[in-house]
Amino acid sequence: DIQKILDTYEKRKDVERYAHLAKFDEIEENDFNLNIPRYVDTFVPEPPVDLKKVATDLHETNVEIEKNQRELVGMLKELTSDNTEIMDGLDAIIRELEAELHE
């Protein structure tokens, strides 16, 4: 980066989104404010978002989440314990996950 700065300085010319050779009148017009954004526009517009692709990706992600949730419920149903409190809690979790699947 240092070499680029030196090269730009030595050539004394504008480089888009990097450098601007301001004349005294321009600096005076800006009340001698030397903040870089006054002279160099570094804004790079973002590419447009493909909303159809976003919708497709979202759908695929939701399908994958549902698949994983069904698999999790199946594994949870295989768990057992002699402790009634633990089993009640496990059943509550299973019911909650199954309710989400049916929404």
C-alpha positions in Angstrom: 0.0 0.0 0.0 2.9 2.4 0.7 4.2 2.0 -2.8 0.7 2.7 -4.2 0.5 5.9 -2.1 4.0 7.0 -3.2 3.2 6.3 -6.9 -0.1 8.2 -6.7 1.6 11.1 -5.0 4.4 11.3 -7.5 2.1 11.1 -10.6 -0.2 13.8 -9.1 -3.3 12.7 -10.8 -6.8 11.5 -9.8 -7.3 7.8 -9.2 -11.0 6.8 -9.0 -12.0 6.0 -5.4 -8.4 6.5 -4.2 -7.0 10.0 -4.8 -7.9 13.5 -6.0 -5.6 16.3 -6.9 -7.4 19.3 -5.5 -6.7 22.8 -6.7 -6.4 25.6 -4.1 -9.7 27.1 -5.2 -11.5 23.8 -4.5 -9.9 23.5 -1.1 -10.8 27.1 -0.3 -14.4 26.4 -1.5 -14.5 23.6 1.1 -13.4 26.0 3.8 -10.0 24.4 3.9 -11.5 21.2 5.1 -9.2 18.4 4.0 -11.3 15.5 5.0 -10.8 12.8 2.3 -14.5 12.2 1.7 -14.9 15.8 0.5 -12.6 15.0 -2.4 -12.6 11.2 -3.0 -15.8 9.2 -3.3 -15.0 5.7 -2.1 -18.5 4.4 -2.3 -18.8 1.2 -4.2 -22.4 0.2 -4.9 -23.4 -3.3 -3.8 -24.6 -5.6 -6.5 -28.4 -6.1 -6.6 -29.8 -8.9 -4.5 -31.5 -11.7 -6.4 -34.6 -12.1 -4.3 -35.7 -15.2 -6.2 -32.4 -16.9 -5.1 -32.9 -15.6 -1.6 -36.4 -17.1 -1.5 -35.1 -20.4 -2.9 -32.2 -20.5 -0.4 -34.6 -19.7 2.5 -37.0 -22.5 1.4 -34.1 -25.0 1.2 -32.9 -23.9 4.6 -36.3 -24.3 6.1 -36.7 -27.8 4.6 -33.3 -28.8 6.0 -34.2 -27.4 9.5 -37.5 -29.4 9.4 -35.6 -32.5 8.4 -33.1 -32.0 11.2 -35.9 -31.3 13.7 -37.7 -34.5 12.8 -34.5 -36.4 13.2 -33.9 -34.8 16.6 -37.4 -35.7 17.8 -36.8 -39.3 16.7 -33.6 -39.4 18.7 -35.2 -37.8 21.7 -38.0 -40.4 21.7 -35.4 -43.1 22.0 -34.0 -41.7 25.2 -35.2 -43.2 28.5 -34.7 -42.7 32.2 -36.1 -44.1 35.4 -36.5 -40.5 36.7 -40.0 -39.4 36.1 -39.1 -35.7 36.3 -36.5 -36.1 33.5 -39.0 -38.1 31.3 -41.6 -35.4 31.9 -39.2 -32.7 30.8 -38.1 -34.8 27.8 -41.7 -35.3 26.8 -42.4 -31.6 27.1 -39.5 -30.9 24.7 -40.7 -33.5 22.3 -44.2 -32.0 22.3 -42.8 -28.5 21.7 -40.7 -29.6 18.8 -43.5 -31.7 17.3 -45.9 -28.7 17.6 -43.4 -26.6 15.7 -43.3 -29.2 13.0 -47.0 -29.1 12.5 -47.3 -25.3 12.3 
